Amino acid sequence: MGIAIGIALGTTRSSCAFVSNGKPRMLTTSDGARSFPPGFAVGEQRVRRVDAVELGAALRRIKAAAEAALGDEVHWAVLTVPA
C-alpha cells in the first residue's frame, strides 16, 4: 500500500519521520544517527542556490533509506524546508 514520510530538509542535516501504530517515529540511518547529510552544503558565510538535480538526489537518498528501513515503498512525502 505504501508509506507516507515527513522530511525536514535542512541546509546542514535533514531528518525523516513516519507514523507507526499511531505514533511518530524518527527514522535512523544505518549507523544509528537520527539525521542525514542533505547531499549539498551551504556555508554559513555564503548563500548558494541548490538546483533541482541536487535536491532530487538528496530526496531520493532519504526515500531509499526510508524504504530500506521500513521494508515498504514510500508513496508520499511531506517536506519542510528552511526559510
Residue pairs with C-beta under 8 A, 6 or more apart in sequence:
1 72
1 75
2 72
2 73
2 74
2 75
2 76
3 18
3 66
3 67
3 70
3 72
3 73
3 74
3 75
3 76
4 18
4 19
4 74
4 75
4 76
4 77
4 78
5 16
5 17
5 18
5 27
5 62
5 63
5 66
5 74
5 76
5 77
5 78
6 16
6 17
6 18
6 77
6 78
6 79
6 80
7 14
7 15
7 16
7 59
7 62
7 77
7 78
7 79
7 80
8 14
8 15
8 16
8 17
8 80
9 38
9 55
9 58
9 59
9 79
9 80
9 81
9 82
10 35
10 38
10 82
11 38
11 41
11 42
11 82
12 38
12 41
12 42
13 35
13 36
13 37
13 38
14 35
14 36
14 37
14 38
14 58
14 62
15 26
15 27
15 34
15 35
15 36
16 26
16 27
16 36
16 62
16 65
16 66
17 24
17 25
17 26
17 27
18 24
18 25
18 27
18 66
18 70
19 25
26 34
27 34
27 65
27 66
27 69
27 70
28 34
28 69
29 35
29 36
29 65
30 65
36 61
36 62
36 65
38 58
39 54
39 57
39 58
39 61
40 50
40 54
40 55
40 58
42 48
42 50
59 77
59 79
63 74
63 77
66 74
67 73
67 74
